[in-house]
Amino acid sequence: MQNEKINKKSISKEFEKKEKENNKESEIKNKIKIEIEDKIEELKMQNKETTNKYIRLYSEFENFKKRNEREKSNIINSANEEIIKKILPVIDDFKRALKSLNENKLTTEGSRGIDLIYNKLNNILNKEGLKKITTKIGDEFDDEKHEVKIKSKTKEKKLKGKIIKIIEEGYIFKNKILKFTKIIIGI
């Protein structure tokens, strides 16, 4: 019986020892588990922050590229606009020369050559975005498109306040007026 008591005590001590070891092991496992979970959360946060930084940088770069392209396009358009402004008086001179040749019935090879050069130049400028402002005699005066050079008396009541003569054509380049149509308006 004593042997049995010793054996029970011994088993009980052994059980307690094992239980303490298991508890310590369990505590260590729980501690490690908590540390791992904390590290995972920390890494998730870092990943989220890094992803957000990447998205912001990517967006900023895309905006920079678009802004750069717009500025480049504006510079090119501005340069083209300046060149075209300088060419417009030449086009007007061509028109006057052709009109004079036609009025004086001087149709020769030379006048056909001038007409051909004028048409080529006009086609090139049209492809680049130059358009004539459409204006007809009898149209209402529009200060957005027309420049009144002379106000002239007219006998026709229907032409009062309206265009009675076009002096020079006006032009638009890529939706911007380069030159107003110069007109005479009836009063």
DOKOLTI-947872 format. One record per residue (C-alpha): x, y, z; residue number from 1. Coordinates in steps of 0.05 Angstrom, whole numbers, plus 5000, padded with zeros to 4 digits. Layout:
N
+------+------+------+-----+
!    x !    y !    z ! pos !
+------+------+------+-----+
!    X !    Y !    Z ! NUM !
...
+------+------+------+-----+
***
This chain:
187
+------+------+------+-----+
!    x !    y !    z ! pos !
+------+------+------+-----+
! 5000 ! 5000 ! 5000 !   1 !
! 5057 ! 5045 ! 5015 !   2 !
! 5085 ! 5027 ! 4950 !   3 !
! 5020 ! 5045 ! 4919 !   4 !
! 5020 ! 5113 ! 4955 !   5 !
! 5091 ! 5126 ! 4933 !   6 !
! 5072 ! 5106 ! 4863 !   7 !
! 5011 ! 5152 ! 4864 !   8 !
! 5052 ! 5209 ! 4892 !   9 !
! 5105 ! 5197 ! 4842 !  10 !
! 5054 ! 5194 ! 4786 !  11 !
! 5020 ! 5256 ! 4812 !  12 !
! 5086 ! 5293 ! 4815 !  13 !
! 5104 ! 5269 ! 4747 !  14 !
! 5035 ! 5291 ! 4721 !  15 !
! 5043 ! 5359 ! 4753 !  16 !
! 5112 ! 5366 ! 4723 !  17 !
! 5086 ! 5347 ! 4655 !  18 !
! 5027 ! 5393 ! 4664 !  19 !
! 5073 ! 5451 ! 4682 !  20 !
! 5117 ! 5435 ! 4622 !  21 !
! 5055 ! 5433 ! 4578 !  22 !
! 5031 ! 5499 ! 4606 !  23 !
! 5099 ! 5530 ! 4595 !  24 !
! 5100 ! 5502 ! 4525 !  25 !
! 5030 ! 5527 ! 4513 !  26 !
! 5048 ! 5596 ! 4539 !  27 !
! 5109 ! 5597 ! 4494 !  28 !
! 5067 ! 5575 ! 4435 !  29 !
! 5015 ! 5629 ! 4450 !  30 !
! 5069 ! 5681 ! 4458 !  31 !
! 5100 ! 5661 ! 4391 !  32 !
! 5031 ! 5659 ! 4359 !  33 !
! 5016 ! 5730 ! 4384 !  34 !
! 5085 ! 5754 ! 4360 !  35 !
! 5073 ! 5723 ! 4292 !  36 !
! 5003 ! 5753 ! 4287 !  37 !
! 5031 ! 5822 ! 4307 !  38 !
! 5086 ! 5815 ! 4255 !  39 !
! 5035 ! 5795 ! 4202 !  40 !
! 4992 ! 5856 ! 4219 !  41 !
! 5054 ! 5900 ! 4216 !  42 !
! 5073 ! 5872 ! 4148 !  43 !
! 5002 ! 5881 ! 4123 !  44 !
! 5004 ! 5954 ! 4144 !  45 !
! 5072 ! 5964 ! 4111 !  46 !
! 5046 ! 5930 ! 4048 !  47 !
! 4984 ! 5975 ! 4048 !  48 !
! 5027 ! 6038 ! 4058 !  49 !
! 5075 ! 6016 ! 4003 !  50 !
! 5018 ! 6001 ! 3956 !  51 !
! 4986 ! 6069 ! 3970 !  52 !
! 5053 ! 6104 ! 3959 !  53 !
! 5061 ! 6066 ! 3894 !  54 !
! 4991 ! 6085 ! 3870 !  55 !
! 5002 ! 6159 ! 3888 !  56 !
! 5070 ! 6160 ! 3853 !  57 !
! 5041 ! 6125 ! 3792 !  58 !
! 4984 ! 6175 ! 3789 !  59 !
! 5031 ! 6234 ! 3798 !  60 !
! 5075 ! 6207 ! 3743 !  61 !
! 5016 ! 6196 ! 3696 !  62 !
! 4992 ! 6267 ! 3710 !  63 !
! 5062 ! 6293 ! 3698 !  64 !
! 5065 ! 6258 ! 3631 !  65 !
! 4997 ! 6285 ! 3610 !  66 !
! 5016 ! 6356 ! 3633 !  67 !
! 5082 ! 6350 ! 3596 !  68 !
! 5047 ! 6328 ! 3532 !  69 !
! 4997 ! 6385 ! 3537 !  70 !
! 5053 ! 6436 ! 3547 !  71 !
! 5092 ! 6406 ! 3489 !  72 !
! 5030 ! 6409 ! 3445 !  73 !
! 5015 ! 6481 ! 3466 !  74 !
! 5086 ! 6502 ! 3449 !  75 !
! 5082 ! 6469 ! 3381 !  76 !
! 5013 ! 6499 ! 3368 !  77 !
! 5038 ! 6567 ! 3389 !  78 !
! 5098 ! 6563 ! 3343 !  79 !
! 5054 ! 6539 ! 3286 !  80 !
! 5005 ! 6595 ! 3300 !  81 !
! 5061 ! 6647 ! 3296 !  82 !
! 5086 ! 6619 ! 3229 !  83 !
! 5016 ! 6617 ! 3200 !  84 !
! 5002 ! 6689 ! 3223 !  85 !
! 5063 ! 6710 ! 3183 !  86 !
! 5039 ! 6671 ! 3122 !  87 !
! 4968 ! 6699 ! 3122 !  88 !
! 4988 ! 6765 ! 3088 !  89 !
! 5021 ! 6724 ! 3032 !  90 !
! 4955 ! 6686 ! 3022 !  91 !
! 4917 ! 6752 ! 3019 !  92 !
! 4968 ! 6778 ! 2967 !  93 !
! 4958 ! 6715 ! 2927 !  94 !
! 4883 ! 6725 ! 2928 !  95 !
! 4889 ! 6798 ! 2906 !  96 !
! 4937 ! 6778 ! 2850 !  97 !
! 4890 ! 6723 ! 2826 !  98 !
! 4830 ! 6770 ! 2830 !  99 !
! 4867 ! 6823 ! 2791 ! 100 !
! 4888 ! 6773 ! 2737 ! 101 !
! 4817 ! 6748 ! 2731 ! 102 !
! 4787 ! 6818 ! 2729 ! 103 !
! 4836 ! 6839 ! 2675 ! 104 !
! 4824 ! 6773 ! 2638 ! 105 !
! 4899 ! 6758 ! 2639 ! 106 !
! 4894 ! 6683 ! 2642 ! 107 !
! 4961 ! 6657 ! 2621 ! 108 !
! 5006 ! 6600 ! 2641 ! 109 !
! 5035 ! 6647 ! 2695 ! 110 !
! 4967 ! 6661 ! 2725 ! 111 !
! 4951 ! 6587 ! 2726 ! 112 !
! 5018 ! 6574 ! 2760 ! 113 !
! 5001 ! 6627 ! 2813 ! 114 !
! 4933 ! 6594 ! 2823 ! 115 !
! 4966 ! 6526 ! 2830 ! 116 !
! 5016 ! 6552 ! 2882 ! 117 !
! 4961 ! 6587 ! 2920 ! 118 !
! 4919 ! 6523 ! 2922 ! 119 !
! 4977 ! 6481 ! 2946 ! 120 !
! 4994 ! 6530 ! 3001 ! 121 !
! 4921 ! 6534 ! 3021 ! 122 !
! 4914 ! 6458 ! 3023 ! 123 !
! 4977 ! 6450 ! 3067 ! 124 !
! 4952 ! 6503 ! 3116 ! 125 !
! 4882 ! 6471 ! 3118 ! 126 !
! 4913 ! 6403 ! 3135 ! 127 !
! 4950 ! 6436 ! 3192 ! 128 !
! 4885 ! 6464 ! 3221 ! 129 !
! 4876 ! 6532 ! 3187 ! 130 !
! 4804 ! 6546 ! 3168 ! 131 !
! 4770 ! 6607 ! 3136 ! 132 !
! 4718 ! 6642 ! 3176 ! 133 !
! 4655 ! 6633 ! 3136 ! 134 !
! 4625 ! 6702 ! 3122 ! 135 !
! 4576 ! 6723 ! 3069 ! 136 !
! 4547 ! 6790 ! 3048 ! 137 !
! 4482 ! 6800 ! 3086 ! 138 !
! 4507 ! 6764 ! 3148 ! 139 !
! 4497 ! 6795 ! 3216 ! 140 !
! 4558 ! 6829 ! 3246 ! 141 !
! 4591 ! 6785 ! 3299 ! 142 !
! 4645 ! 6818 ! 3340 ! 143 !
! 4673 ! 6748 ! 3355 ! 144 !
! 4691 ! 6738 ! 3282 ! 145 !
! 4688 ! 6805 ! 3247 ! 146 !
! 4727 ! 6870 ! 3249 ! 147 !
! 4689 ! 6930 ! 3222 ! 148 !
! 4736 ! 6973 ! 3180 ! 149 !
! 4684 ! 7020 ! 3150 ! 150 !
! 4611 ! 7037 ! 3164 ! 151 !
! 4577 ! 7055 ! 3099 ! 152 !
! 4508 ! 7081 ! 3083 ! 153 !
! 4464 ! 7033 ! 3046 ! 154 !
! 4399 ! 7044 ! 3009 ! 155 !
! 4374 ! 6974 ! 3023 ! 156 !
! 4340 ! 6970 ! 3091 ! 157 !
! 4353 ! 6895 ! 3096 ! 158 !
! 4429 ! 6908 ! 3096 ! 159 !
! 4429 ! 6959 ! 3153 ! 160 !
! 4472 ! 6931 ! 3209 ! 161 !
! 4494 ! 6875 ! 3164 ! 162 !
! 4557 ! 6860 ! 3123 ! 163 !
! 4556 ! 6894 ! 3056 ! 164 !
! 4627 ! 6878 ! 3035 ! 165 !
! 4684 ! 6833 ! 3056 ! 166 !
! 4752 ! 6867 ! 3053 ! 167 !
! 4796 ! 6810 ! 3077 ! 168 !
! 4781 ! 6738 ! 3097 ! 169 !
! 4788 ! 6718 ! 3170 ! 170 !
! 4821 ! 6654 ! 3194 ! 171 !
! 4815 ! 6605 ! 3252 ! 172 !
! 4873 ! 6560 ! 3272 ! 173 !
! 4854 ! 6501 ! 3316 ! 174 !
! 4792 ! 6536 ! 3344 ! 175 !
! 4829 ! 6602 ! 3357 ! 176 !
! 4818 ! 6664 ! 3315 ! 177 !
! 4883 ! 6685 ! 3282 ! 178 !
! 4854 ! 6740 ! 3240 ! 179 !
! 4785 ! 6772 ! 3242 ! 180 !
! 4747 ! 6779 ! 3177 ! 181 !
! 4753 ! 6853 ! 3157 ! 182 !
! 4686 ! 6879 ! 3134 ! 183 !
! 4645 ! 6939 ! 3114 ! 184 !
! 4578 ! 6944 ! 3151 ! 185 !
! 4516 ! 6979 ! 3126 ! 186 !
! 4484 ! 7035 ! 3166 ! 187 !
+------+------+------+-----+
***
